[in-house]
Amino acid sequence: MRDSNFQNYSFGGEYLFSENAVPPVSSDVGLCVFRIVQAALGNVVKHSRASSAQVMLTGDRHALVVTVQDGGVGFVADQRVEGLGLVSIRERVRLIGGELKVRSAPGQGTVIEARVPVKSGVPASNSVVNRSSYRFDNSPPPFLSDTSRTAPG
C-alpha cells in the first residue's frame, strides 16, 4: 500500500527492501518505525541524488533495527544538519526509547540506523503520535529538546 506522502516524489531509482528475523512489534512502535522509514526515504528523494536506497529490518525478541542506506551525495554528519526529516526521526526514536545512529560523509552516502524496543515504554494515555495532526504529544518542540539518547555517527 502506498502512502499518499510518497505520491508527490519522483525518485527515478529503486528501493530495495530486506528483512531478517523481524520480531512482532507493538502498534506504537510499528507506527513510529513506518514514519522513520518514510522520513528517511523522503530525505533520500529530496537530498541524496542517489539512484537507489536500501531499507533493512532485523531484530530479536527485544529490539528491532531498521537501517536506511543510500549511495548519494552525503553530508558532514558531525555538523548539526537538522532538517525537519532528521529532527522527526530523532524525536520518534527518542519517544519510544530507542537509539539512533546517523553516518554520512560528502560523496559517501548516508546510513540511518534506528534500534528500537519491540514494545513501547510510552503509556497508552501518552500516545506517541496524535494521529489527527501528526504532532508529538507531551514533549517540547524538537528544536528545543536535545535530551534524546540519539547520537550522530
C-alpha contacts under 8 A as a table, 3 or more apart, distances in Angstrom:
res1	aa1	res2	aa2	distance
2	R	6	F	7.18
2	R	7	Q	7.77
3	D	6	F	5.82
3	D	7	Q	7.26
4	S	7	Q	5.32
4	S	8	N	7.72
5	N	8	N	6.40
6	F	9	Y	5.55
6	F	42	G	7.58
7	Q	10	S	7.82
9	Y	45	V	6.91
10	S	45	V	7.50
11	F	14	E	7.70
11	F	45	V	5.68
11	F	51	S	7.90
12	G	51	S	7.09
13	G	50	A	7.54
13	G	51	S	4.54
13	G	52	S	5.10
14	E	51	S	6.64
14	E	52	S	4.68
14	E	53	A	6.55
15	Y	52	S	5.66
15	Y	53	A	4.96
15	Y	54	Q	5.78
15	Y	55	V	7.40
16	L	52	S	7.47
16	L	53	A	6.17
16	L	54	Q	4.61
16	L	55	V	6.15
17	F	54	Q	5.84
17	F	55	V	4.80
17	F	56	M	5.89
18	S	54	Q	7.79
18	S	55	V	6.37
18	S	56	M	4.84
18	S	57	L	6.36
19	E	22	V	6.47
19	E	56	M	5.61
19	E	57	L	4.58
19	E	58	T	5.77
20	N	57	L	6.37
20	N	58	T	4.93
20	N	59	G	7.28
21	A	58	T	5.60
21	A	59	G	5.71
21	A	60	D	6.57
22	V	57	L	6.36
22	V	58	T	5.13
22	V	59	G	5.17
22	V	60	D	6.82
22	V	64	L	6.76
23	P	58	T	7.98
23	P	59	G	6.12
23	P	60	D	5.92
23	P	61	R	5.88
23	P	63	A	7.68
23	P	64	L	6.78
23	P	118	V	7.18
24	P	118	V	6.92
25	V	29	V	6.10
25	V	30	G	5.98
25	V	118	V	4.57
25	V	119	K	5.99
26	S	29	V	5.28
26	S	30	G	6.08
26	S	118	V	6.27
26	S	119	K	5.15
26	S	120	S	6.66
27	S	30	G	4.92
27	S	31	L	6.09
28	D	31	L	5.29
28	D	32	C	6.23
28	D	119	K	7.89
28	D	120	S	6.36
28	D	127	S	7.80
28	D	128	V	6.64
29	V	32	C	5.07
29	V	33	V	6.04
29	V	96	I	6.82
29	V	116	V	7.68
29	V	117	P	7.65
29	V	118	V	6.59
29	V	119	K	6.50
29	V	120	S	5.87
30	G	33	V	5.19
30	G	34	F	6.15
31	L	34	F	5.10
31	L	35	R	6.25
32	C	35	R	5.11
32	C	36	I	6.04
32	C	92	R	6.03
32	C	93	V	7.49
32	C	96	I	7.96
33	V	36	I	4.94
33	V	37	V	6.17
33	V	66	V	7.60
34	F	37	V	5.29
34	F	38	Q	6.07
35	R	38	Q	4.82
35	R	39	A	6.04
35	R	89	I	7.78
36	I	39	A	5.25
36	I	40	A	6.11
36	I	88	S	7.64
36	I	89	I	5.25
36	I	92	R	7.14
36	I	93	V	7.94
37	V	40	A	5.05
37	V	41	L	6.01
37	V	55	V	7.72
37	V	66	V	7.90
37	V	68	V	7.09
38	Q	41	L	5.30
38	Q	42	G	6.03
39	A	42	G	4.91
39	A	43	N	6.26
39	A	85	G	5.36
39	A	86	L	7.60
39	A	88	S	7.44
39	A	89	I	6.82
40	A	43	N	5.09
40	A	44	V	6.40
40	A	68	V	6.72
40	A	85	G	6.85
40	A	86	L	7.65
40	A	89	I	7.62
40	A	112	I	7.51
41	L	44	V	4.86
41	L	45	V	6.23
41	L	53	A	7.72
41	L	68	V	7.52
42	G	45	V	5.14
42	G	46	K	6.08
42	G	85	G	7.61
43	N	46	K	5.08
43	N	47	H	5.54
43	N	48	S	6.93
43	N	85	G	6.55
44	V	47	H	5.58
44	V	48	S	4.85
44	V	49	R	7.12
44	V	50	A	6.90
44	V	53	A	7.35
44	V	70	D	6.98
44	V	72	G	7.74
45	V	48	S	6.46
45	V	49	R	7.01
45	V	50	A	7.75
46	K	49	R	7.58
47	H	73	V	7.95
48	S	70	D	7.44
48	S	71	G	7.72
48	S	72	G	4.48
48	S	73	V	5.24
48	S	74	G	6.37
48	S	109	G	7.26
49	R	72	G	5.29
49	R	73	V	6.34
50	A	53	A	7.15
50	A	70	D	6.25
50	A	71	G	5.57
50	A	72	G	4.09
50	A	73	V	7.18
50	A	109	G	7.98
51	S	71	G	7.65
51	S	72	G	7.56
52	S	70	D	6.36
52	S	71	G	7.22
53	A	68	V	7.05
53	A	69	Q	5.65
53	A	70	D	4.54
53	A	71	G	7.25
54	Q	67	T	7.76
54	Q	68	V	5.60
54	Q	69	Q	5.17
54	Q	70	D	6.45
55	V	66	V	7.11
55	V	67	T	5.65
55	V	68	V	4.57
55	V	69	Q	6.63
56	M	65	V	7.96
56	M	66	V	5.69
56	M	67	T	5.08
56	M	68	V	6.53
57	L	64	L	7.06
57	L	65	V	5.72
57	L	66	V	4.66
57	L	67	T	6.54
58	T	64	L	5.95
58	T	65	V	5.21
58	T	66	V	6.64
59	G	62	H	7.58
59	G	63	A	5.54
59	G	64	L	4.31
59	G	65	V	5.53
60	D	63	A	5.60
60	D	64	L	6.59
61	R	118	V	7.22
62	H	117	P	5.81
62	H	118	V	5.74
63	A	115	R	6.46
63	A	116	V	5.39
63	A	117	P	4.26
63	A	118	V	5.04
64	L	115	R	5.72
64	L	116	V	5.36
64	L	117	P	6.22
64	L	118	V	6.07
65	V	113	E	6.87
65	V	114	A	5.63
65	V	115	R	4.39
65	V	116	V	6.43
66	V	113	E	5.73
66	V	114	A	5.32
66	V	115	R	6.56
67	T	111	V	6.86
67	T	112	I	5.59
67	T	113	E	4.36
67	T	114	A	6.46
68	V	111	V	5.76
68	V	112	I	5.23
68	V	113	E	6.55
69	Q	109	G	7.46
69	Q	110	T	5.72
69	Q	111	V	4.37
69	Q	112	I	6.40
70	D	109	G	5.39
70	D	110	T	5.54
70	D	111	V	6.66
71	G	74	G	7.70
71	G	108	Q	6.28
71	G	109	G	4.16
71	G	110	T	6.72
72	G	107	G	6.72
72	G	108	Q	6.70
72	G	109	G	4.30
72	G	110	T	6.99
73	V	105	A	7.96
73	V	106	P	5.75
73	V	107	G	4.56
73	V	108	Q	6.34
73	V	109	G	5.35
74	G	104	S	5.40
74	G	105	A	5.09
74	G	106	P	4.54
74	G	107	G	5.49
74	G	108	Q	5.59
74	G	109	G	4.14
74	G	110	T	5.36
75	F	104	S	5.68
75	F	105	A	4.86
75	F	106	P	4.63
75	F	107	G	7.64
75	F	109	G	7.60
75	F	110	T	7.63
76	V	79	Q	5.70
76	V	81	V	7.89
76	V	104	S	6.20
76	V	105	A	4.97
76	V	106	P	6.10
77	A	80	R	7.43
77	A	81	V	7.25
77	A	102	V	6.86
77	A	103	R	6.04
77	A	104	S	5.13
77	A	105	A	6.24
77	A	152	P	6.62
77	A	153	G	6.83
78	D	152	P	6.45
78	D	153	G	7.18
82	E	85	G	7.66
82	E	86	L	5.75
82	E	87	V	5.95
83	G	86	L	5.68
83	G	87	V	6.32
84	L	87	V	5.05
84	L	88	S	5.95
85	G	88	S	5.21
85	G	89	I	6.25
86	L	89	I	5.00
86	L	90	R	6.05
87	V	90	R	5.16
87	V	91	E	6.17
87	V	142	P	6.31
87	V	143	F	7.67
88	S	91	E	5.27
88	S	92	R	6.14
88	S	142	P	7.61
89	I	92	R	5.26
89	I	93	V	6.18
90	R	93	V	5.30
90	R	94	R	6.10
90	R	100	L	6.86
90	R	148	S	7.56
90	R	150	T	6.62
91	E	94	R	5.01
91	E	95	L	5.98
91	E	142	P	6.54
91	E	148	S	7.41
92	R	95	L	5.15
92	R	96	I	6.59
92	R	128	V	7.90
93	V	96	I	5.60
93	V	97	G	6.39
93	V	98	G	4.99
93	V	99	E	6.32
93	V	100	L	6.71
93	V	114	A	6.90
93	V	115	R	7.98
93	V	116	V	6.85
93	V	150	T	7.81
94	R	97	G	5.11
94	R	98	G	5.57
94	R	99	E	6.91
94	R	148	S	5.30
94	R	149	R	6.40
94	R	150	T	6.99
95	L	98	G	7.54
95	L	122	V	7.43
95	L	128	V	6.68
96	I	116	V	6.91
96	I	117	P	7.29
96	I	120	S	5.26
96	I	121	G	6.19
96	I	122	V	6.49
96	I	128	V	7.56
97	G	116	V	6.58
97	G	117	P	6.87
97	G	120	S	7.22
97	G	121	G	6.78
97	G	149	R	7.95
98	G	114	A	6.92
98	G	115	R	5.46
98	G	116	V	4.15
98	G	117	P	6.32
98	G	149	R	7.36
98	G	150	T	7.85
99	E	114	A	5.78
99	E	115	R	5.27
99	E	116	V	6.52
99	E	149	R	5.88
99	E	150	T	5.16
99	E	151	A	7.66
100	L	112	I	7.34
100	L	113	E	5.77
100	L	114	A	4.53
100	L	115	R	6.45
100	L	149	R	7.60
100	L	150	T	4.76
100	L	151	A	6.21
100	L	152	P	7.40
101	K	111	V	7.96
101	K	112	I	5.92
101	K	113	E	5.17
101	K	114	A	6.48
101	K	150	T	6.76
101	K	151	A	5.85
101	K	152	P	5.22
101	K	153	G	5.47
102	V	110	T	7.28
102	V	111	V	5.85
102	V	112	I	4.68
102	V	113	E	6.47
102	V	151	A	7.48
102	V	152	P	4.87
102	V	153	G	5.10
103	R	110	T	5.72
103	R	111	V	5.13
103	R	112	I	6.51
103	R	152	P	6.71
103	R	153	G	4.75
104	S	108	Q	6.48
104	S	109	G	5.78
104	S	110	T	4.34
104	S	111	V	6.35
104	S	153	G	7.72
105	A	108	Q	5.17
105	A	109	G	6.43
105	A	110	T	7.11
106	P	109	G	7.00
117	P	120	S	6.44
120	S	123	P	7.92
122	V	126	N	6.33
122	V	127	S	7.04
122	V	128	V	6.94
123	P	126	N	5.39
123	P	127	S	6.94
124	A	127	S	5.37
126	N	137	D	6.91
126	N	138	N	6.99
127	S	130	N	6.66
127	S	137	D	6.85
128	V	136	F	6.41
128	V	137	D	6.45
129	V	134	Y	5.82
129	V	135	R	6.20
129	V	136	F	5.23
129	V	137	D	6.30
130	N	133	S	5.83
130	N	134	Y	5.24
130	N	135	R	5.73
130	N	136	F	6.37
130	N	137	D	6.41
131	R	134	Y	5.24
131	R	135	R	7.82
136	F	139	S	6.47
140	P	144	L	6.29
140	P	145	S	6.21
141	P	144	L	5.48
141	P	145	S	6.59
142	P	145	S	5.21
142	P	146	D	7.35
143	F	146	D	7.40
145	S	148	S	7.62
